[in-house]
Amino acid sequence: MPLCGSSNSSRYWRYFVPSALVWAGITWLSLVKDVPIPVGEIPLADKWGHMLAYLVFALCIAGDCYRAQLSTCAIYLWAVLLPVIYGGLIELIQPYFPPRCGEWLDWAADCIGVAIAIVLFLLFHLWTKRRKAHK
């Protein structure tokens, strides 16, 4: 199975609507002046938020790639590279959107979320393979 689709790759794009919606939400929350999410007294609430957002983003990408029937290698490649690179780029451009500022610890939290998502998707993938083998 090709990495980005085939000569008729337009059929693949319909699978990626969930990932695109999560991407749009992350972009908006990363660049908006005042984040409309109350954090209260939760220690490191912003880091937990980053971790959760990128966990969901990576899971969406992996799930969308899985539904599009991309190769296993492609699924893991896209589900890791896109969120990790995008998280780093967001941290680099945030200083241009005052009062936002980029923090490398935020990017580290993004990467931890992606790593957790990959482990969860790996468990799902192993479970589905095992289930298919027993049928």
Secondary structure, 3 states (H helix, E strand, C coil): CCCCCCCCCHHHHHHHHHHHHHHHHHHHHHHCCCCCCCCCCCCCHHHHHHHHHHHHHHHHHHHHHHHCCCCHHHHHHHHHHHHHHHHHHHHHHHHHCCCCCCCHHHHHHHHHHHHHHHHHHHHHHHHHHHHHHCC
